[in-house]
Amino acid sequence: MAYVISDDCISCGACADGCPVGAIVEGDSKYEIDADSCLDCGACAEGCPVSAISEG
């Protein structure tokens, strides 16, 4: 199952920079993960400074 970004996201972009397949894009109020592109590798969660990313 793809990772998800909670409302705790501060829109810093660290997750997008760490995603090896570019599955993360900036949304209106927070970054969003495209579940179809997500590899479930966890790189985004490891790079998030506020722990706003978890397995969905």
PyMOL Python script that loads the backbone (N, CA, C, O; Angstrom):
from pymol import cmd

cmd.read_pdbstr("""\
ATOM      1  N   MET A   1       0.844  -1.179   0.000  1.00  0.00           N
ATOM      2  CA  MET A   1       0.000   0.000   0.000  1.00  0.00           C
ATOM      3  C   MET A   1       0.892   1.245   0.000  1.00  0.00           C
ATOM      4  O   MET A   1       1.927   1.272   0.666  1.00  0.00           O
ATOM      5  N   ALA A   2       0.496   2.241  -0.727  1.00  0.00           N
ATOM      6  CA  ALA A   2       1.278   3.466  -0.852  1.00  0.00           C
ATOM      7  C   ALA A   2       1.351   4.237   0.454  1.00  0.00           C
ATOM      8  O   ALA A   2       0.495   4.099   1.328  1.00  0.00           O
ATOM      9  N   TYR A   3       2.376   5.038   0.565  1.00  0.00           N
ATOM     10  CA  TYR A   3       2.520   5.923   1.717  1.00  0.00           C
ATOM     11  C   TYR A   3       1.560   7.094   1.557  1.00  0.00           C
ATOM     12  O   TYR A   3       1.153   7.422   0.443  1.00  0.00           O
ATOM     13  N   VAL A   4       1.200   7.723   2.671  1.00  0.00           N
ATOM     14  CA  VAL A   4       0.316   8.885   2.665  1.00  0.00           C
ATOM     15  C   VAL A   4       0.932  10.000   3.496  1.00  0.00           C
ATOM     16  O   VAL A   4       1.704   9.752   4.422  1.00  0.00           O
ATOM     17  N   ILE A   5       0.581  11.221   3.154  1.00  0.00           N
ATOM     18  CA  ILE A   5       1.084  12.401   3.860  1.00  0.00           C
ATOM     19  C   ILE A   5      -0.064  13.003   4.662  1.00  0.00           C
ATOM     20  O   ILE A   5      -1.129  13.292   4.117  1.00  0.00           O
ATOM     21  N   SER A   6       0.161  13.188   5.952  1.00  0.00           N
ATOM     22  CA  SER A   6      -0.883  13.726   6.833  1.00  0.00           C
ATOM     23  C   SER A   6      -0.934  15.250   6.759  1.00  0.00           C
ATOM     24  O   SER A   6      -0.124  15.884   6.084  1.00  0.00           O
ATOM     25  N   ASP A   7      -1.900  15.816   7.464  1.00  0.00           N
ATOM     26  CA  ASP A   7      -2.046  17.271   7.520  1.00  0.00           C
ATOM     27  C   ASP A   7      -0.918  17.937   8.314  1.00  0.00           C
ATOM     28  O   ASP A   7      -0.845  19.164   8.368  1.00  0.00           O
ATOM     29  N   ASP A   8      -0.049  17.145   8.923  1.00  0.00           N
ATOM     30  CA  ASP A   8       1.105  17.698   9.640  1.00  0.00           C
ATOM     31  C   ASP A   8       2.176  18.200   8.677  1.00  0.00           C
ATOM     32  O   ASP A   8       3.142  18.832   9.104  1.00  0.00           O
ATOM     33  N   CYS A   9       2.017  17.927   7.388  1.00  0.00           N
ATOM     34  CA  CYS A   9       2.977  18.339   6.354  1.00  0.00           C
ATOM     35  C   CYS A   9       3.193  19.850   6.395  1.00  0.00           C
ATOM     36  O   CYS A   9       2.242  20.628   6.462  1.00  0.00           O
ATOM     37  N   ILE A  10       4.471  20.248   6.354  1.00  0.00           N
ATOM     38  CA  ILE A  10       4.814  21.676   6.359  1.00  0.00           C
ATOM     39  C   ILE A  10       5.241  22.165   4.967  1.00  0.00           C
ATOM     40  O   ILE A  10       5.755  23.274   4.827  1.00  0.00           O
ATOM     41  N   SER A  11       5.025  21.338   3.951  1.00  0.00           N
ATOM     42  CA  SER A  11       5.311  21.677   2.550  1.00  0.00           C
ATOM     43  C   SER A  11       6.759  22.096   2.315  1.00  0.00           C
ATOM     44  O   SER A  11       7.028  23.042   1.575  1.00  0.00           O
ATOM     45  N   CYS A  12       7.677  21.391   2.946  1.00  0.00           N
ATOM     46  CA  CYS A  12       9.097  21.728   2.780  1.00  0.00           C
ATOM     47  C   CYS A  12       9.701  21.117   1.522  1.00  0.00           C
ATOM     48  O   CYS A  12      10.708  21.614   1.018  1.00  0.00           O
ATOM     49  N   GLY A  13       9.097  20.039   1.006  1.00  0.00           N
ATOM     50  CA  GLY A  13       9.578  19.406  -0.217  1.00  0.00           C
ATOM     51  C   GLY A  13      10.642  18.340  -0.028  1.00  0.00           C
ATOM     52  O   GLY A  13      11.109  17.762  -1.010  1.00  0.00           O
ATOM     53  N   ALA A  14      11.034  18.068   1.194  1.00  0.00           N
ATOM     54  CA  ALA A  14      12.064  17.061   1.439  1.00  0.00           C
ATOM     55  C   ALA A  14      11.628  15.690   0.926  1.00  0.00           C
ATOM     56  O   ALA A  14      12.448  14.931   0.409  1.00  0.00           O
ATOM     57  N   CYS A  15      10.363  15.377   1.063  1.00  0.00           N
ATOM     58  CA  CYS A  15       9.860  14.080   0.608  1.00  0.00           C
ATOM     59  C   CYS A  15       9.949  13.959  -0.912  1.00  0.00           C
ATOM     60  O   CYS A  15      10.350  12.919  -1.433  1.00  0.00           O
ATOM     61  N   ALA A  16       9.580  15.013  -1.612  1.00  0.00           N
ATOM     62  CA  ALA A  16       9.623  14.996  -3.071  1.00  0.00           C
ATOM     63  C   ALA A  16      11.056  14.850  -3.566  1.00  0.00           C
ATOM     64  O   ALA A  16      11.315  14.146  -4.542  1.00  0.00           O
ATOM     65  N   ASP A  17      11.983  15.517  -2.891  1.00  0.00           N
ATOM     66  CA  ASP A  17      13.384  15.425  -3.274  1.00  0.00           C
ATOM     67  C   ASP A  17      13.926  14.013  -3.080  1.00  0.00           C
ATOM     68  O   ASP A  17      14.812  13.581  -3.817  1.00  0.00           O
ATOM     69  N   GLY A  18      13.397  13.292  -2.090  1.00  0.00           N
ATOM     70  CA  GLY A  18      13.883  11.962  -1.788  1.00  0.00           C
ATOM     71  C   GLY A  18      13.201  10.839  -2.542  1.00  0.00           C
ATOM     72  O   GLY A  18      13.662   9.699  -2.490  1.00  0.00           O
ATOM     73  N   CYS A  19      12.122  11.128  -3.238  1.00  0.00           N
ATOM     74  CA  CYS A  19      11.371  10.083  -3.944  1.00  0.00           C
ATOM     75  C   CYS A  19      12.098   9.678  -5.229  1.00  0.00           C
ATOM     76  O   CYS A  19      12.318  10.514  -6.105  1.00  0.00           O
ATOM     77  N   PRO A  20      12.473   8.397  -5.345  1.00  0.00           N
ATOM     78  CA  PRO A  20      13.233   7.960  -6.516  1.00  0.00           C
ATOM     79  C   PRO A  20      12.426   7.890  -7.811  1.00  0.00           C
ATOM     80  O   PRO A  20      13.011   7.800  -8.890  1.00  0.00           O
ATOM     81  N   VAL A  21      11.102   7.928  -7.727  1.00  0.00           N
ATOM     82  CA  VAL A  21      10.276   7.821  -8.932  1.00  0.00           C
ATOM     83  C   VAL A  21       9.422   9.063  -9.190  1.00  0.00           C
ATOM     84  O   VAL A  21       8.600   9.060 -10.106  1.00  0.00           O
ATOM     85  N   GLY A  22       9.601  10.113  -8.407  1.00  0.00           N
ATOM     86  CA  GLY A  22       8.854  11.351  -8.627  1.00  0.00           C
ATOM     87  C   GLY A  22       7.365  11.219  -8.371  1.00  0.00           C
ATOM     88  O   GLY A  22       6.560  11.861  -9.045  1.00  0.00           O
ATOM     89  N   ALA A  23       6.986  10.383  -7.391  1.00  0.00           N
ATOM     90  CA  ALA A  23       5.572  10.148  -7.103  1.00  0.00           C
ATOM     91  C   ALA A  23       4.950  11.206  -6.200  1.00  0.00           C
ATOM     92  O   ALA A  23       3.761  11.134  -5.892  1.00  0.00           O
ATOM     93  N   ILE A  24       5.740  12.184  -5.776  1.00  0.00           N
ATOM     94  CA  ILE A  24       5.243  13.185  -4.832  1.00  0.00           C
ATOM     95  C   ILE A  24       5.220  14.558  -5.493  1.00  0.00           C
ATOM     96  O   ILE A  24       6.209  15.005  -6.073  1.00  0.00           O
ATOM     97  N   VAL A  25       4.071  15.212  -5.392  1.00  0.00           N
ATOM     98  CA  VAL A  25       3.903  16.539  -5.977  1.00  0.00           C
ATOM     99  C   VAL A  25       3.302  17.482  -4.945  1.00  0.00           C
ATOM    100  O   VAL A  25       2.665  17.052  -3.983  1.00  0.00           O
ATOM    101  N   GLU A  26       3.512  18.760  -5.161  1.00  0.00           N
ATOM    102  CA  GLU A  26       2.973  19.766  -4.257  1.00  0.00           C
ATOM    103  C   GLU A  26       1.487  19.954  -4.527  1.00  0.00           C
ATOM    104  O   GLU A  26       1.082  20.250  -5.650  1.00  0.00           O
ATOM    105  N   GLY A  27       0.679  19.778  -3.483  1.00  0.00           N
ATOM    106  CA  GLY A  27      -0.764  19.975  -3.592  1.00  0.00           C
ATOM    107  C   GLY A  27      -1.147  21.355  -3.115  1.00  0.00           C
ATOM    108  O   GLY A  27      -0.278  22.201  -2.902  1.00  0.00           O
ATOM    109  N   ASP A  28      -2.436  21.597  -2.943  1.00  0.00           N
ATOM    110  CA  ASP A  28      -2.914  22.903  -2.522  1.00  0.00           C
ATOM    111  C   ASP A  28      -2.469  23.269  -1.105  1.00  0.00           C
ATOM    112  O   ASP A  28      -2.023  24.391  -0.863  1.00  0.00           O
ATOM    113  N   SER A  29      -2.589  22.331  -0.178  1.00  0.00           N
ATOM    114  CA  SER A  29      -2.253  22.647   1.212  1.00  0.00           C
ATOM    115  C   SER A  29      -1.118  21.797   1.766  1.00  0.00           C
ATOM    116  O   SER A  29      -0.607  22.080   2.850  1.00  0.00           O
ATOM    117  N   LYS A  30      -0.714  20.749   1.031  1.00  0.00           N
ATOM    118  CA  LYS A  30       0.369  19.869   1.463  1.00  0.00           C
ATOM    119  C   LYS A  30       0.844  19.067   0.251  1.00  0.00           C
ATOM    120  O   LYS A  30       0.213  19.088  -0.806  1.00  0.00           O
ATOM    121  N   TYR A  31       1.942  18.374   0.414  1.00  0.00           N
ATOM    122  CA  TYR A  31       2.421  17.508  -0.663  1.00  0.00           C
ATOM    123  C   TYR A  31       1.541  16.264  -0.722  1.00  0.00           C
ATOM    124  O   TYR A  31       0.955  15.859   0.282  1.00  0.00           O
ATOM    125  N   GLU A  32       1.453  15.657  -1.917  1.00  0.00           N
ATOM    126  CA  GLU A  32       0.608  14.494  -2.124  1.00  0.00           C
ATOM    127  C   GLU A  32       1.393  13.396  -2.833  1.00  0.00           C
ATOM    128  O   GLU A  32       2.270  13.679  -3.648  1.00  0.00           O
ATOM    129  N   ILE A  33       1.073  12.140  -2.517  1.00  0.00           N
ATOM    130  CA  ILE A  33       1.739  10.994  -3.112  1.00  0.00           C
ATOM    131  C   ILE A  33       0.799  10.313  -4.086  1.00  0.00           C
ATOM    132  O   ILE A  33      -0.334   9.984  -3.735  1.00  0.00           O
ATOM    133  N   ASP A  34       1.267  10.097  -5.321  1.00  0.00           N
ATOM    134  CA  ASP A  34       0.489   9.361  -6.313  1.00  0.00           C
ATOM    135  C   ASP A  34       0.620   7.876  -5.995  1.00  0.00           C
ATOM    136  O   ASP A  34       1.683   7.286  -6.185  1.00  0.00           O
ATOM    137  N   ALA A  35      -0.466   7.275  -5.508  1.00  0.00           N
ATOM    138  CA  ALA A  35      -0.446   5.881  -5.068  1.00  0.00           C
ATOM    139  C   ALA A  35      -0.075   4.915  -6.185  1.00  0.00           C
ATOM    140  O   ALA A  35       0.512   3.866  -5.922  1.00  0.00           O
ATOM    141  N   ASP A  36      -0.404   5.250  -7.418  1.00  0.00           N
ATOM    142  CA  ASP A  36      -0.094   4.363  -8.536  1.00  0.00           C
ATOM    143  C   ASP A  36       1.397   4.355  -8.869  1.00  0.00           C
ATOM    144  O   ASP A  36       1.902   3.371  -9.409  1.00  0.00           O
ATOM    145  N   SER A  37       2.101   5.435  -8.556  1.00  0.00           N
ATOM    146  CA  SER A  37       3.526   5.524  -8.845  1.00  0.00           C
ATOM    147  C   SER A  37       4.401   5.134  -7.666  1.00  0.00           C
ATOM    148  O   SER A  37       5.567   4.784  -7.848  1.00  0.00           O
ATOM    149  N   CYS A  38       3.855   5.191  -6.466  1.00  0.00           N
ATOM    150  CA  CYS A  38       4.613   4.932  -5.241  1.00  0.00           C
ATOM    151  C   CYS A  38       5.136   3.498  -5.221  1.00  0.00           C
ATOM    152  O   CYS A  38       4.391   2.553  -5.481  1.00  0.00           O
ATOM    153  N   LEU A  39       6.430   3.341  -4.909  1.00  0.00           N
ATOM    154  CA  LEU A  39       7.065   2.028  -4.826  1.00  0.00           C
ATOM    155  C   LEU A  39       7.033   1.433  -3.427  1.00  0.00           C
ATOM    156  O   LEU A  39       7.495   0.309  -3.225  1.00  0.00           O
ATOM    157  N   ASP A  40       6.502   2.157  -2.471  1.00  0.00           N
ATOM    158  CA  ASP A  40       6.490   1.732  -1.066  1.00  0.00           C
ATOM    159  C   ASP A  40       7.899   1.545  -0.511  1.00  0.00           C
ATOM    160  O   ASP A  40       8.127   0.662   0.315  1.00  0.00           O
ATOM    161  N   CYS A  41       8.832   2.360  -0.955  1.00  0.00           N
ATOM    162  CA  CYS A  41      10.224   2.203  -0.522  1.00  0.00           C
ATOM    163  C   CYS A  41      10.496   2.880   0.814  1.00  0.00           C
ATOM    164  O   CYS A  41      11.423   2.488   1.524  1.00  0.00           O
ATOM    165  N   GLY A  42       9.702   3.896   1.171  1.00  0.00           N
ATOM    166  CA  GLY A  42       9.870   4.584   2.440  1.00  0.00           C
ATOM    167  C   GLY A  42      10.868   5.716   2.443  1.00  0.00           C
ATOM    168  O   GLY A  42      11.095   6.327   3.488  1.00  0.00           O
ATOM    169  N   ALA A  43      11.469   6.016   1.312  1.00  0.00           N
ATOM    170  CA  ALA A  43      12.456   7.100   1.250  1.00  0.00           C
ATOM    171  C   ALA A  43      11.838   8.432   1.662  1.00  0.00           C
ATOM    172  O   ALA A  43      12.495   9.248   2.309  1.00  0.00           O
ATOM    173  N   CYS A  44      10.607   8.650   1.299  1.00  0.00           N
ATOM    174  CA  CYS A  44       9.925   9.905   1.633  1.00  0.00           C
ATOM    175  C   CYS A  44       9.741  10.043   3.139  1.00  0.00           C
ATOM    176  O   CYS A  44       9.971  11.113   3.703  1.00  0.00           O
ATOM    177  N   ALA A  45       9.328   8.965   3.782  1.00  0.00           N
ATOM    178  CA  ALA A  45       9.093   8.988   5.226  1.00  0.00           C
ATOM    179  C   ALA A  45      10.392   9.234   5.986  1.00  0.00           C
ATOM    180  O   ALA A  45      10.409   9.952   6.986  1.00  0.00           O
ATOM    181  N   GLU A  46      11.474   8.635   5.508  1.00  0.00           N
ATOM    182  CA  GLU A  46      12.773   8.819   6.156  1.00  0.00           C
ATOM    183  C   GLU A  46      13.252  10.268   6.062  1.00  0.00           C
ATOM    184  O   GLU A  46      13.946  10.753   6.955  1.00  0.00           O
ATOM    185  N   GLY A  47      12.881  10.957   4.981  1.00  0.00           N
ATOM    186  CA  GLY A  47      13.348  12.320   4.777  1.00  0.00           C
ATOM    187  C   GLY A  47      12.457  13.398   5.360  1.00  0.00           C
ATOM    188  O   GLY A  47      12.838  14.569   5.364  1.00  0.00           O
ATOM    189  N   CYS A  48      11.287  13.039   5.850  1.00  0.00           N
ATOM    190  CA  CYS A  48      10.341  14.032   6.367  1.00  0.00           C
ATOM    191  C   CYS A  48      10.774  14.519   7.753  1.00  0.00           C
ATOM    192  O   CYS A  48      10.884  13.719   8.682  1.00  0.00           O
ATOM    193  N   PRO A  49      11.021  15.823   7.896  1.00  0.00           N
ATOM    194  CA  PRO A  49      11.492  16.358   9.174  1.00  0.00           C
ATOM    195  C   PRO A  49      10.425  16.419  10.272  1.00  0.00           C
ATOM    196  O   PRO A  49      10.758  16.595  11.444  1.00  0.00           O
ATOM    197  N   VAL A  50       9.137  16.273   9.904  1.00  0.00           N
ATOM    198  CA  VAL A  50       8.071  16.354  10.894  1.00  0.00           C
ATOM    199  C   VAL A  50       7.284  15.046  11.016  1.00  0.00           C
ATOM    200  O   VAL A  50       6.218  15.012  11.631  1.00  0.00           O
ATOM    201  N   SER A  51       7.807  13.987  10.435  1.00  0.00           N
ATOM    202  CA  SER A  51       7.178  12.654  10.490  1.00  0.00           C
ATOM    203  C   SER A  51       5.716  12.676  10.051  1.00  0.00           C
ATOM    204  O   SER A  51       4.856  12.073  10.692  1.00  0.00           O
ATOM    205  N   ALA A  52       5.446  13.375   8.956  1.00  0.00           N
ATOM    206  CA  ALA A  52       4.077  13.498   8.447  1.00  0.00           C
ATOM    207  C   ALA A  52       3.709  12.399   7.451  1.00  0.00           C
ATOM    208  O   ALA A  52       2.605  12.406   6.906  1.00  0.00           O
ATOM    209  N   ILE A  53       4.619  11.459   7.209  1.00  0.00           N
ATOM    210  CA  ILE A  53       4.380  10.424   6.205  1.00  0.00           C
ATOM    211  C   ILE A  53       4.364   9.053   6.854  1.00  0.00           C
ATOM    212  O   ILE A  53       5.238   8.712   7.651  1.00  0.00           O
ATOM    213  N   SER A  54       3.349   8.274   6.495  1.00  0.00           N
ATOM    214  CA  SER A  54       3.233   6.918   7.039  1.00  0.00           C
ATOM    215  C   SER A  54       2.675   5.987   5.978  1.00  0.00           C
ATOM    216  O   SER A  54       2.177   6.437   4.946  1.00  0.00           O
ATOM    217  N   GLU A  55       2.760   4.697   6.233  1.00  0.00           N
ATOM    218  CA  GLU A  55       2.190   3.733   5.311  1.00  0.00           C
ATOM    219  C   GLU A  55       0.675   3.839   5.370  1.00  0.00           C
ATOM    220  O   GLU A  55       0.084   3.910   6.448  1.00  0.00           O
ATOM    221  N   GLY A  56       0.054   3.847   4.196  1.00  0.00           N
ATOM    222  CA  GLY A  56      -1.392   4.004   4.113  1.00  0.00           C
ATOM    223  C   GLY A  56      -2.030   2.728   4.348  1.00  0.00           C
ATOM    224  O   GLY A  56      -3.257   2.637   4.322  1.00  0.00           O
TER     225      GLY A  56
END
""", "prot")
cmd.dss("prot")
cmd.show_as("cartoon", "prot")
cmd.util.cbc("prot")
cmd.orient("prot")
